[in-house]
Amino acid sequence: MKFTLNNFITEIEITEMFEGLGSIKKVVIIDRNIYELNKNKLDVYIKDSPKYFFEAIESNKTLNELRLIYSFFIENNVTRETVILGIGGGITTDIASFAASTFKRGCRLQLIPTTFLGMIDAAIGGKTAVNFNGIKNAIGTFYPAEKVYIHPGFLETLQEKEYNSGWAECLKVSLIMNNGLYEILSDKKSEITLEILQKAIEIKMTLCENDLKDSCERRKLNLGHTFAHLIESASGYTVNHGEAVAIGIRKAAEHSYNEKMIRKNEFNKINELLDKYNLSDIISNEIKSKIKENGKELIFQDKKAGEKVRLVLFRGFQDIIVLEIDNHQKVIDLMTS
Ligand SMILES: NC(=O)c1ccc[n+]([C@@H]2O[C@H](COP(=O)([O-])OP(=O)(O)OC[C@H]3O[C@@H](n4cnc5c(N)ncnc54)[C@H](O)[C@@H]3O)[C@@H](O)[C@H]2O)c1
């Protein structure tokens, strides 16, 4: 199954096979765990390609690691025509994509995401990033991969908490736009199917299609994220991203309901969907007091916030509005009530 995002070239293929990949000149940046788990299958395609083994932890998504990756490129005579192939979850595809976008002003880039979140989110839509001075994704570029292979087989070895991150983003897109995904997900707690992957990717691609640089439509994808970033920073990133996003979506719904932008039954529908996938609704007291103490600094370190706080809220069910508000205290109160 193939589909293409027209505005900037990203061909997405949901596949069991990586056709043509064996024969192209490439260097590989691969999550070491993934290589160990799938060596035999992957070697069919990448055995003879130089490989950079990456330990996929957030504290390695940095400029220091990039230096090593650029040196690896130089040692292996990477040119702009070489394909950089990133294989792994979002940490790996983010840094591989950043390296590809900057080395020699841009090399060819293809991705094989291996997490649920990577397949429906991180590898789709062209955002690349590294962390800097403790600020997540502080430095980055917009550089869509020319091709993204989605191979659901990788998901078999994924850990529970990684599934939750994927589900949070998957539920999120189903609440942003109607393409039938919400109906599938709300019917019963679902397993990941090809249809779910395709529909979730479709929504993300539709929102990115005319807004690569995140200046209007694409911002809807930040539903729940202003609140989530606050929770993640206040917890020193010990709260899992999916959990934080789920709470963030609940807070966005609560705020929308308080402001009479959605009805009670719509508010309930949103929470019931998150409940169905056992996604959290609890902010610990420790995090609440951190937010009370340092909420303002934490909000404004978020790169998506300027002087105003940007909130993505519900104007109805599957009807999203992006608002900029002056009153950051409102966000803090909502998180700590
Ligand atoms: N560029 C974007 O648009 C975008 C969007 C969302 C998230 N992100 C970024 O993605 C990152 C999070 O990525 P993630 O949640 O996909 O995973 P990850 O890269 O953080 O990996 C999580 C863990 O799962 C392991 N893993 C990966 N695939 C596996 C598999 N198939 N089986 C077993 N273990 C596997 C990894 O080795 C790692 O230990 C964050 O850095 C976030 O900022 C980027």
The ligand as an SDF file (V2000), in Angstrom:
LIG
                    3D

 44 48  0  0  0  0  0  0  0  0999 V2000
    9.7790   14.5750   14.4000 N   0  0  0  0  0  0  0  0  0  0  0  0
    8.5470   14.5290   14.8790 C   0  0  0  0  0  0  0  0  0  0  0  0
    7.5860   15.0100   14.2560 O   0  0  0  0  0  0  0  0  0  0  0  0
    8.2980   13.8340   16.1870 C   0  0  0  0  0  0  0  0  0  0  0  0
    6.9870   13.5730   16.5880 C   0  0  0  0  0  0  0  0  0  0  0  0
    6.7940   12.8960   17.7720 C   0  0  0  0  0  0  0  0  0  0  0  0
    7.8740   12.4940   18.5490 C   0  0  0  0  0  0  0  0  0  0  0  0
    9.1340   12.7800   18.1320 N   0  0  0  0  0  0  0  0  0  0  0  0
   10.2900   12.3700   18.9300 C   0  0  0  0  0  0  0  0  0  0  0  0
   10.2840   10.9490   19.0250 O   0  0  0  0  0  0  0  0  0  0  0  0
   10.9910   10.5590   20.1890 C   0  0  0  0  0  0  0  0  0  0  0  0
   10.2710    9.3990   20.8420 C   0  0  0  0  0  0  0  0  0  0  0  0
   10.2880    8.3470   19.9120 O   0  0  0  0  0  0  0  0  0  0  0  0
    9.5880    6.9180   20.0980 P   0  0  0  0  0  0  0  0  0  0  0  0
    8.6250    6.9870   21.1870 O   0  0  0  0  0  0  0  0  0  0  0  0
    9.1860    6.5040   18.7200 O   0  0  0  0  0  0  0  0  0  0  0  0
   10.7170    5.9140   20.5030 O   0  0  0  0  0  0  0  0  0  0  0  0
   12.2450    6.0180   20.9390 P   0  0  0  0  0  0  0  0  0  0  0  0
   13.0900    6.2760   19.7710 O   0  0  0  0  0  0  0  0  0  0  0  0
   12.2570    6.9400   22.0840 O   0  0  0  0  0  0  0  0  0  0  0  0
   12.5140    4.5420   21.4430 O   0  0  0  0  0  0  0  0  0  0  0  0
   12.0080    4.0900   22.6670 C   0  0  0  0  0  0  0  0  0  0  0  0
   12.6520    2.7760   23.0550 C   0  0  0  0  0  0  0  0  0  0  0  0
   12.0990    1.7220   22.2790 O   0  0  0  0  0  0  0  0  0  0  0  0
   13.1360    0.9710   21.6520 C   0  0  0  0  0  0  0  0  0  0  0  0
   12.5760    0.4700   20.4290 N   0  0  0  0  0  0  0  0  0  0  0  0
   12.3530    1.1260   19.2720 C   0  0  0  0  0  0  0  0  0  0  0  0
   11.6990    0.3300   18.4140 N   0  0  0  0  0  0  0  0  0  0  0  0
   11.5230   -0.8610   19.0340 C   0  0  0  0  0  0  0  0  0  0  0  0
   10.9330   -2.0960   18.6610 C   0  0  0  0  0  0  0  0  0  0  0  0
   10.3350   -2.2410   17.4910 N   0  0  0  0  0  0  0  0  0  0  0  0
   10.9720   -3.1290   19.5410 N   0  0  0  0  0  0  0  0  0  0  0  0
   11.5310   -2.9690   20.7590 C   0  0  0  0  0  0  0  0  0  0  0  0
   12.0960   -1.8240   21.1770 N   0  0  0  0  0  0  0  0  0  0  0  0
   12.0910   -0.7810   20.3140 C   0  0  0  0  0  0  0  0  0  0  0  0
   14.2800    1.9160   21.5270 C   0  0  0  0  0  0  0  0  0  0  0  0
   15.5150    1.2550   21.4560 O   0  0  0  0  0  0  0  0  0  0  0  0
   14.1540    2.7210   22.8180 C   0  0  0  0  0  0  0  0  0  0  0  0
   14.7070    2.0190   23.8840 O   0  0  0  0  0  0  0  0  0  0  0  0
   11.1430   11.7910   21.0530 C   0  0  0  0  0  0  0  0  0  0  0  0
   12.4770   12.2210   21.0120 O   0  0  0  0  0  0  0  0  0  0  0  0
   10.2460   12.8220   20.3640 C   0  0  0  0  0  0  0  0  0  0  0  0
   10.7300   14.1380   20.5170 O   0  0  0  0  0  0  0  0  0  0  0  0
    9.3620   13.4240   16.9670 C   0  0  0  0  0  0  0  0  0  0  0  0
  1  2  1  0
  2  3  2  0
  2  4  1  0
  4  5  1  0
  4 44  2  0
  5  6  2  0
  6  7  1  0
  7  8  2  0
  8  9  1  0
  8 44  1  0
  9 10  1  0
  9 42  1  0
 10 11  1  0
 11 12  1  0
 11 40  1  0
 12 13  1  0
 13 14  1  0
 14 15  2  0
 14 16  1  0
 14 17  1  0
 17 18  1  0
 18 19  2  0
 18 20  1  0
 18 21  1  0
 21 22  1  0
 22 23  1  0
 23 24  1  0
 23 38  1  0
 24 25  1  0
 25 26  1  0
 25 36  1  0
 26 27  1  0
 26 35  1  0
 27 28  2  0
 28 29  1  0
 29 30  1  0
 29 35  2  0
 30 31  1  0
 30 32  2  0
 32 33  1  0
 33 34  2  0
 34 35  1  0
 36 37  1  0
 36 38  1  0
 38 39  1  0
 40 41  1  0
 40 42  1  0
 42 43  1  0
M  CHG  2   8   1  16  -1
M  END
$$$$
